[in-house]
Structures are given as structure tokens and as C-alpha cells.
């Protein structure tokens, strides 16, 4: 039933109530270029009756101008909105689409397949619970198929659906499907993900996308949409201990000081003893304040304001944790880093570092080893080029609160930002945290300190600046 018909039949209040009770699955499409990712999303929207009449009319008009599907309706145009995407028939930026069925709601991210846009694919993967990995039946598992699978696995996505597309071009041959399935499973032995399902489809024709295909009677499993409806959605991280990154200090009047944020994991309760990291100051929670009233207990994913029974110094970027927490505070971490900029990573160069609400500066002290996405073999390098992946050691100018990414995605993921251009140049997942803190790095290197001292001696009015060619 289409959304419009469902609203008409139930009424707006009943419809909204039903939608609110449905579970939400965040997912993404990925794979090599031209594997049919945008077409698949368009087919899901079209065949599940999620397109309004005016959208369908616009699609037919666009299809006559820039359609790339021959005699078929180019459903990729529903997702590819940029002019360059339509002209080239490729995906460049991440496009998000929402749709729902009778069972559940979906948010799907269409990510690009080109290697140069891998950084955009990382963005889509960072919030997904499930990855639909498309494989062109003509070519099998490609380099980008492996790269995207490895990145999805590194980002903690626990469910893969490998959709072997364009089965119509290979005559719906079962042998082709089995060969690609075996090839992918051999590669996946090196990954951590265990839940991998396979489905043969034709996104262009609609086979096995929403309903079973008459052209592939040898496939007796669920079509793609049914697999997605039955896949478990990721639940809030209640099992890990509480982490409350402070996003804003609220001071509307002399009688109120609150600390706003979203609980990334665990639970907190009014009256609970807490400590603030990295300072280590302790207090107890006075109230958990929301617009709808105070909470007795707050769970992961909820946004609220904390007030405390003691006046202690708390700033944006601090983290409130239970008093007995074992959270680690350090200024040195080891992380899996995806480099996302044309200019290579420079060892020793200062980058801005952002983790949750914390902002500071960091240098990459060493590239411990690189990871070949084809074989997952380890190598060595003095720098990282665009889209390369490596295990690196970072040193920060301030101590931070961090968790291992596998335990807490919110407090274990960070980005590196170029200080001059303000562009995001790298995304990382923390693999290890230094157990003994090293001394925070000076703002200046030893050479810069000596140089500035010499300049001040001979030029007393000289103003030293924290600027270098790096």
C-alpha cells in the first residue's frame, strides 16, 4: 500500500502512531562503480509504492532527457540529483532516502563507487546498521567491492547483504551466482563480519528486489526487501558503561547551570555519583532535565541536560561518566585511519582532532603499517595517499576520554581536519589507548622554540607565530 493510500485509509493520527511504533533500519548501498546502486534504490522506492505522482511524472521527463537505461525507465534518476551525476551516470555525493513498508522504516544511503569518492562512502557507512554490497554479475568481485567491504567491516557494520546484480545480462545463470558467492566468501574469511546473505537480482528489471523472480526458480530464499525487513536493527548501546560528552554549558540565569548533551552509551540516573573526565572532579546528579519534564533514568541515545549537586568546572568536550568508571584518559592512541584528501598525510604535521564534542590538535607520530584492501596484507609507508588505510599512532596536545571503537562507536571514532583549509582529511577508529600518558606535546617543536628564542634576541619586537609550511 502506498503512503498516500495508507494515510487516507487510517487517518493522519493513526498513520503517525503506526509509523512511530515501527523499527528503523539504517542501511547503505556500496560496491564498485556502475554496479547499479542508485538503480537499486530507485527500484526499491518504485516497487514499494513510495513515489508520488508528481515525482513519477518528473522522473519520466528526466528520463527522456538524461536517462541511461535504454528502453527502461532510469530509476537511478530518483537518487542522482547532482547535474554531474546525471550527465556521467555516476554517484558522487551521498544521497539519503527514506521509505517505509508495512513492517518497518528505512533510511538508505546511496554511496559512490568511484575510488576517488571513497571518503563520501565512509560518511554513509559511519551511521549504517547494514550494508548492501552490490556486485556486477558480469565482472564479479572487484577492488572497490573489497575496499568497501573492508571499510564497512572496520566501521562496525555487522550485517552484509551481497546483492549480485545484472543477472538478466548473464541469462539468470545460477552458476554465475554460485561462483561470485564463493569468491566473496573466500575474501570475507579475513573480515570480522559473520552475518552475510546473498541474493541474485536485476535492479533494472526488478527481479528479486521486492518480489520473487520467475526467471530464477533455482533461488528459493527471500527477495531483497524481505531480507531487509527481517534484518535486526542496531539497538542503543546499553551494555557499555555510561558516557555523556558535554556539548554545551547552559546558564540561562544565576540559579541554573546545566550541561547539555546526548548519552552515547549506558544509563544515568538522578542521584547517581559521577565524575568528570579528564579532570576527575566528582559530584552527584541532581536532575536529568528535558523539555517534557525530568527523567528518573536516561538511556543511550537520549538528549537531556544534567544538573549537579556541586559547582565544579565543566566545559564543552568534557565527559561525564559513573564515579566507578574505568574510562581511560590519554593523549596517545593507536587507530585505523582512512585518508580522505588529495594531499598526502604528513608525519609530524599538526591537524585538528575531533572526537564526539572534544576538539584539540594532534600529530601522526608514526604509520605503524598500511593495509592492502585486496589482500589485507600489511605494508610500510612514509605517508598516506588518498583513500589509503593504515594503522597509525597519534599524539594529542590534550588528554582526552576515548573508548575502543569496537566497544563504543560514538566515543571511538574521530576525524582529522586540516588547520588551514578546514577540510576533513582523515577518519579514524581507535584500536588501542596508551595505558601510560606521555607528556602533552608542546605547541612548538624544539627547533621552533630555539629559532624563536634566537629571533627574539636579535629582533626584540618580533612576534613569533604558530605557522609553518606544514
C-alpha positions as CSV (number, residue, x, y, z in Angstrom):
1,X,0.0,0.0,0.0
2,X,1.4,3.4,-0.9
3,X,1.9,6.1,1.8
4,X,-0.9,8.3,0.4
5,X,-3.4,5.4,0.4
6,X,-2.3,4.4,3.9
7,X,-2.9,7.9,5.2
8,X,-6.2,8.1,3.5
9,X,-7.4,4.7,4.9
10,X,-6.1,5.2,8.5
11,X,-6.2,8.9,9.0
12,X,-3.2,11.1,9.8
13,X,-3.1,10.4,13.6
14,X,-3.4,6.6,13.3
15,X,-0.8,6.7,10.5
16,X,1.7,8.6,12.6
17,X,1.1,6.4,15.5
18,X,1.7,3.3,13.4
19,X,4.9,4.8,11.9
20,X,6.3,5.7,15.4
21,X,6.0,2.1,16.6
22,X,7.9,0.7,13.6
23,X,11.6,-0.2,14.0
24,X,14.1,1.8,11.9
25,X,16.9,0.2,9.9
26,X,19.7,2.5,8.7
27,X,21.5,0.9,5.7
28,X,23.7,1.8,2.7
29,X,24.5,0.6,-0.8
30,X,28.1,0.3,-1.8
31,X,30.3,-1.6,-4.3
32,X,32.2,-0.9,-7.4
33,X,31.4,1.8,-10.0
34,X,28.4,1.0,-12.2
35,X,27.2,-1.9,-10.2
36,X,23.7,-0.4,-10.0
37,X,23.5,1.1,-6.6
38,X,21.3,4.1,-7.4
39,X,19.1,2.0,-9.7
40,X,18.5,-0.5,-6.9
41,X,17.4,2.3,-4.5
42,X,15.1,3.7,-7.2
43,X,13.6,0.2,-7.8
44,X,13.0,-0.3,-4.1
45,X,11.2,3.1,-3.9
46,X,9.2,2.4,-7.1
47,X,8.1,-1.1,-6.5
48,X,7.2,-0.5,-2.9
49,X,5.0,2.4,-4.0
50,X,7.0,5.1,-2.2
51,X,6.9,7.6,-5.2
52,X,4.3,10.3,-5.5
53,X,2.6,11.0,-8.8
54,X,4.4,14.3,-9.3
55,X,7.7,12.6,-8.6
56,X,6.9,9.9,-11.2
57,X,5.9,12.4,-13.8
58,X,9.2,14.3,-13.2
59,X,11.1,11.0,-13.5
60,X,9.6,10.3,-16.9
61,X,10.5,13.8,-18.1
62,X,14.1,13.5,-16.8
63,X,14.4,10.0,-18.3
64,X,13.7,11.4,-21.8
65,X,16.5,14.0,-21.4
66,X,19.3,12.2,-19.5
67,X,18.1,8.6,-19.0
68,X,20.8,5.9,-19.3
69,X,18.7,2.8,-19.2
70,X,17.8,2.4,-22.9
71,X,14.1,1.5,-23.3
72,X,13.7,1.0,-19.5
73,X,12.9,3.8,-17.0
74,X,16.1,5.0,-15.5
75,X,15.2,4.7,-11.8
76,X,18.7,5.9,-10.7
77,X,17.5,9.5,-11.5
78,X,15.4,9.3,-8.3
79,X,18.6,9.3,-6.3
80,X,21.2,11.0,-8.5
81,X,20.3,14.7,-8.1
82,X,23.5,16.5,-9.0
83,X,23.9,17.6,-12.6
84,X,27.3,16.0,-12.9
85,X,25.8,12.7,-11.6
86,X,23.1,12.7,-14.3
87,X,25.5,13.7,-17.1
88,X,28.0,11.0,-16.2
89,X,25.6,8.4,-14.9
90,X,27.6,8.0,-11.7
91,X,27.1,8.7,-8.0
92,X,29.4,11.4,-6.5
93,X,27.8,12.6,-3.2
94,X,26.0,10.6,-0.6
95,X,22.2,10.7,-1.1
96,X,19.8,9.7,1.7
97,X,16.3,8.4,1.0
98,X,13.6,7.5,3.5
99,X,10.9,4.9,2.9
100,X,8.7,2.5,4.9
101,X,6.8,-0.7,4.4
102,X,4.1,-2.3,6.5
103,X,6.8,-3.9,8.7
104,X,9.4,-1.2,9.3
105,X,11.0,2.1,8.3
106,X,14.3,2.5,6.4
107,X,16.9,5.2,5.9
108,X,19.1,4.2,3.0
109,X,22.3,6.0,1.9
110,X,23.4,5.7,-1.7
111,X,27.2,6.0,-1.7
112,X,29.6,6.4,-4.7
113,X,31.6,3.5,-6.2
114,X,34.4,5.5,-7.7
115,X,37.7,5.2,-5.7
116,X,38.2,9.0,-5.6
117,X,34.9,9.3,-3.7
118,X,35.7,6.7,-1.1
119,X,35.6,9.4,1.5
120,X,32.0,10.0,0.7
121,X,31.3,6.3,1.1
122,X,32.9,6.4,4.6
123,X,30.4,9.1,5.5
124,X,27.5,7.0,4.6
125,X,28.9,3.9,6.3
126,X,29.5,5.6,9.6
127,X,25.8,5.7,10.5
128,X,24.6,2.4,8.9
129,X,23.5,-0.8,10.6
130,X,23.5,-2.9,7.4
131,X,25.4,-2.7,4.1
132,X,24.0,-3.8,0.7
133,X,27.1,-4.6,-1.3
134,X,26.4,-4.8,-5.0
135,X,28.4,-6.9,-7.4
136,X,28.0,-6.8,-11.1
137,X,27.4,-10.4,-12.3
138,X,29.5,-9.8,-15.4
139,X,32.7,-8.9,-13.5
140,X,32.4,-10.5,-10.1
141,X,34.2,-9.2,-7.0
142,X,36.3,-6.0,-7.9
143,X,38.8,-4.0,-6.0
144,X,36.2,-1.5,-4.8
145,X,34.0,-4.3,-3.7
146,X,36.8,-5.4,-1.3
147,X,37.7,-1.9,-0.3
148,X,34.1,-1.0,0.6
149,X,33.6,-4.4,2.4
150,X,36.7,-3.8,4.5
151,X,35.7,-0.2,5.4
152,X,32.2,-1.4,6.3
153,X,33.7,-4.1,8.5
154,X,36.1,-1.6,10.1
155,X,33.2,0.7,10.9
156,X,31.4,-2.0,12.8
157,X,28.6,-2.8,10.4
158,X,27.6,-6.3,11.5
159,X,25.3,-7.3,8.6
160,X,26.1,-7.6,4.9
161,X,23.7,-8.4,2.1
162,X,25.6,-9.1,-1.1
163,X,23.3,-8.4,-4.0
164,X,24.6,-9.9,-7.2
165,X,23.1,-7.5,-9.8
166,X,22.5,-7.6,-13.5
167,X,21.6,-11.2,-13.5
168,X,19.5,-10.5,-16.6
169,X,22.6,-9.8,-18.6
170,X,24.1,-13.2,-17.8
171,X,20.9,-15.1,-18.5
172,X,20.0,-15.6,-14.9
173,X,22.7,-18.2,-14.7
174,X,22.8,-20.0,-11.3
175,X,26.5,-21.0,-11.9
176,X,27.5,-17.3,-12.2
177,X,25.7,-16.6,-8.9
178,X,27.4,-19.5,-7.1
179,X,30.9,-18.6,-8.5
180,X,30.6,-15.0,-7.2
181,X,29.2,-16.1,-3.9
182,X,32.2,-18.5,-3.4
183,X,34.7,-15.8,-4.5
184,X,33.2,-13.2,-2.0
185,X,33.1,-15.7,0.9
186,X,36.7,-16.6,0.4
187,X,37.6,-12.9,0.7
188,X,35.3,-12.4,3.7
189,X,37.2,-15.0,5.7
190,X,39.6,-12.2,6.5
191,X,36.8,-9.9,7.9
192,X,35.1,-9.9,11.2
193,X,31.5,-9.8,9.9
194,X,29.7,-13.1,10.3
195,X,26.2,-12.3,9.1
196,X,26.4,-12.3,5.2
197,X,23.5,-13.1,3.0
198,X,23.4,-13.4,-0.8
199,X,20.6,-12.6,-3.3
200,X,20.7,-12.6,-7.1
201,X,18.8,-9.6,-8.5
202,X,18.2,-7.4,-11.5
203,X,17.7,-3.8,-10.2
204,X,16.8,-2.6,-13.7
205,X,14.1,-5.3,-14.3
206,X,13.0,-5.7,-10.7
207,X,13.9,-9.4,-10.3
208,X,14.2,-10.5,-6.6
209,X,14.1,-6.9,-5.4
210,X,10.6,-6.5,-3.9
211,X,9.1,-9.8,-5.1
212,X,10.5,-13.2,-6.2
213,X,11.7,-13.5,-9.8
214,X,10.1,-16.0,-12.1
215,X,13.4,-16.0,-14.1
216,X,15.4,-17.6,-11.2
217,X,13.4,-20.5,-9.8
218,X,16.6,-22.0,-8.5
219,X,16.8,-19.3,-5.9
220,X,14.3,-20.2,-3.1
221,X,15.3,-17.7,-0.5
222,X,13.7,-14.3,0.3
223,X,13.9,-11.4,-2.1
224,X,15.9,-8.4,-1.1
225,X,13.2,-6.3,0.5
226,X,12.0,-9.2,2.7
227,X,15.7,-9.7,3.8
228,X,15.8,-6.1,4.8
229,X,12.5,-6.2,6.7
230,X,13.7,-9.2,8.7
231,X,17.2,-7.9,9.5
232,X,17.6,-6.8,13.1
233,X,18.1,-3.1,13.7
234,X,21.0,-1.9,15.8
235,X,20.0,-1.2,19.3
236,X,21.2,1.6,21.5
237,X,24.4,0.7,23.4
238,X,23.0,0.0,26.8
239,X,25.6,-2.7,27.7
240,X,28.6,-0.5,27.8
241,X,29.0,1.9,30.8
242,X,27.7,5.4,30.5
243,X,29.4,8.2,28.5
244,X,27.9,11.7,28.4
245,X,30.0,14.0,26.2
246,X,29.2,17.6,27.2
247,X,28.1,19.6,24.1
248,X,27.0,22.9,25.8
249,X,27.0,24.5,29.2
250,X,23.6,26.1,29.8
251,X,23.5,29.1,32.0
252,X,20.1,31.0,31.5
253,X,20.2,32.7,34.9
254,X,22.0,32.8,38.2
255,X,20.1,29.9,39.7
256,X,20.7,27.3,36.9
257,X,23.8,25.7,35.4
258,X,23.2,22.6,33.3
259,X,25.3,20.5,31.0
260,X,23.7,19.5,27.7
261,X,24.4,16.5,25.5
262,X,23.4,13.1,24.2
263,X,24.1,9.9,26.2
264,X,26.3,7.9,23.8
265,X,26.1,4.6,25.9
266,X,24.9,3.1,29.1
267,X,22.4,4.7,31.5
268,X,22.4,7.5,34.0
269,X,20.1,8.2,36.9
270,X,19.2,11.1,39.2
271,X,21.1,10.8,42.4
272,X,23.9,8.8,40.8
273,X,27.5,9.5,41.7
274,X,29.6,10.7,38.7
275,X,33.0,12.0,37.8
276,X,34.0,14.4,35.1
277,X,36.9,13.5,32.8
278,X,39.7,14.3,32.2
279,X,39.7,16.5,35.4
280,X,38.5,13.7,37.7
281,X,36.2,16.0,39.7
282,X,33.3,14.2,41.4
283,X,29.7,15.0,42.2
284,X,26.2,13.5,42.1
285,X,23.5,14.1,39.6
286,X,20.8,16.4,40.9
287,X,18.4,16.3,37.9
288,X,18.1,15.0,34.3
289,X,16.2,17.8,32.6
290,X,14.2,17.6,29.3
291,X,11.6,19.7,27.7
292,X,9.0,17.2,28.6
293,X,10.0,17.0,32.3
294,X,12.7,15.5,34.4
295,X,13.8,11.9,33.9
296,X,14.4,9.4,36.7
297,X,16.7,7.4,34.4
298,X,18.2,8.2,31.0
299,X,19.3,5.7,28.3
300,X,21.7,5.7,25.5
301,X,20.5,7.9,22.6
302,X,18.6,10.3,24.7
303,X,19.4,14.0,24.7
304,X,19.0,15.9,28.0
305,X,20.5,18.4,30.4
306,X,22.4,17.3,33.6
307,X,22.5,19.4,36.8
308,X,24.8,18.5,39.6
309,X,24.7,19.0,43.4
310,X,28.2,20.6,43.4
311,X,29.6,23.6,41.5
312,X,32.5,22.1,39.5
313,X,34.3,23.3,36.4
314,X,32.9,21.5,33.3
315,X,33.4,22.6,29.7
316,X,32.4,21.5,26.3
317,X,34.3,18.4,25.4
318,X,34.4,17.0,28.9
319,X,32.8,13.6,29.5
320,X,30.5,12.7,32.5
321,X,30.9,9.1,33.5
322,X,29.8,7.0,36.5
323,X,32.0,7.5,39.6
324,X,33.3,3.9,39.4
325,X,34.0,4.1,35.7
326,X,37.2,2.6,34.2
327,X,37.2,5.1,31.3
328,X,40.7,5.8,30.1
329,X,42.2,9.2,29.7
330,X,45.2,9.6,27.5
331,X,46.9,11.8,24.9
332,X,48.1,8.9,22.7
333,X,46.0,6.4,20.7
334,X,46.5,3.9,18.0
335,X,43.9,4.0,15.3
336,X,42.8,2.6,11.9
337,X,42.9,5.7,9.7
338,X,41.3,6.2,6.3
339,X,43.0,9.1,4.5
340,X,40.4,11.3,2.6
341,X,42.4,14.1,1.0
342,X,44.3,14.6,-2.2
343,X,47.3,16.0,-0.3
344,X,49.1,13.1,1.5
345,X,49.3,12.7,5.2
346,X,52.5,14.3,6.6
347,X,54.1,12.7,9.7
348,X,54.6,15.3,12.4
349,X,52.2,17.8,10.9
350,X,49.6,19.3,13.3
351,X,46.0,18.6,12.4
352,X,42.8,19.5,14.3
353,X,41.3,16.5,16.0
354,X,37.6,16.0,16.8
355,X,36.1,13.1,18.8
356,X,32.5,13.5,20.0
357,X,32.3,17.0,21.3
358,X,36.0,17.3,22.0
359,X,38.3,19.4,19.8
360,X,42.0,19.5,20.1
361,X,45.2,19.2,18.0
362,X,47.1,16.0,17.1
363,X,50.1,14.8,15.1
364,X,50.5,11.4,13.5
365,X,53.7,10.2,15.1
366,X,54.1,7.0,13.1
367,X,52.4,4.9,10.4
368,X,52.7,1.5,12.1
369,X,51.6,-0.4,8.9
370,X,49.4,0.1,5.9
371,X,46.6,-2.3,4.9
372,X,46.2,-3.6,1.3
373,X,42.5,-3.7,0.7
374,X,42.9,-6.5,-1.9
375,X,44.7,-9.0,0.3
376,X,44.5,-7.3,3.7
377,X,48.3,-7.7,3.9
378,X,50.3,-5.3,5.9
379,X,52.9,-3.0,4.4
380,X,55.1,0.0,5.3
381,X,54.9,3.7,4.1
382,X,56.2,7.1,5.0
383,X,52.9,8.8,4.1
384,X,49.3,8.0,3.2
385,X,47.7,8.9,-0.2
386,X,44.1,9.5,-0.9
387,X,41.9,6.5,0.2
388,X,44.8,4.6,1.7
389,X,44.2,2.8,5.0
390,X,46.7,2.3,7.8
391,X,47.2,1.7,11.5
392,X,48.8,4.9,12.9
393,X,49.8,6.3,16.3
394,X,48.6,9.8,17.2
395,X,49.8,12.1,19.9
396,X,47.4,14.8,21.1
397,X,48.1,18.2,22.6
398,X,45.5,17.5,25.4
399,X,44.4,14.4,27.2
400,X,41.0,13.0,26.0
401,X,38.5,10.5,27.1
402,X,38.2,7.7,24.4
403,X,37.0,4.2,24.0
404,X,37.9,1.4,21.6
405,X,35.7,1.7,18.6
406,X,34.5,-1.9,18.8
407,X,33.1,-1.1,22.3
408,X,31.6,2.3,21.7
409,X,31.3,3.8,18.2
410,X,30.4,7.2,19.4
411,X,33.5,7.6,21.7
412,X,35.8,5.6,19.5
413,X,35.6,7.5,16.2
414,X,37.3,10.7,15.2
415,X,38.2,12.9,12.3
416,X,41.3,14.9,11.4
417,X,40.8,18.4,10.0
418,X,43.4,20.5,8.0
419,X,44.1,23.6,10.1
420,X,44.3,25.9,7.1
421,X,41.6,24.7,4.7
422,X,39.3,23.4,7.5
423,X,38.7,20.3,5.3
424,X,38.2,16.8,6.8
425,X,41.3,14.9,5.7
426,X,41.0,11.7,7.6
427,X,38.6,9.5,9.6
428,X,39.8,7.1,12.2
429,X,38.6,4.3,14.5
430,X,40.5,3.9,17.8
431,X,42.1,0.4,18.2
432,X,44.2,0.9,21.3
433,X,44.7,3.6,24.0
434,X,48.1,4.3,25.7
435,X,47.9,3.0,29.3
436,X,50.5,5.4,30.5
437,X,50.1,9.0,29.4
438,X,53.0,10.7,27.7
439,X,53.6,14.4,28.3
440,X,51.3,16.5,26.2
441,X,53.1,17.8,23.1
442,X,54.3,21.3,23.1
443,X,52.7,23.8,20.8
444,X,56.1,24.3,19.1
445,X,58.8,21.8,18.1
446,X,62.2,22.1,19.7
447,X,63.6,23.7,16.6
448,X,60.8,26.3,16.6
449,X,61.4,27.1,20.2
450,X,65.2,27.6,19.6
451,X,64.5,29.6,16.5
452,X,62.0,31.9,18.2
453,X,64.4,32.5,21.1
454,X,67.2,33.4,18.7
455,X,64.9,35.8,16.8
456,X,63.7,37.5,19.9
457,X,67.3,38.0,21.0
458,X,68.3,39.9,17.8
459,X,64.8,41.3,17.0
460,X,63.1,42.2,20.3
461,X,59.9,43.4,18.6
462,X,59.5,40.2,16.6
463,X,56.2,38.4,17.2
464,X,56.5,34.6,16.9
465,X,53.6,32.9,15.1
466,X,52.4,29.3,15.2
467,X,52.5,29.0,11.4
468,X,54.7,26.7,9.3
469,X,54.7,25.4,5.8
470,X,53.4,22.2,7.2
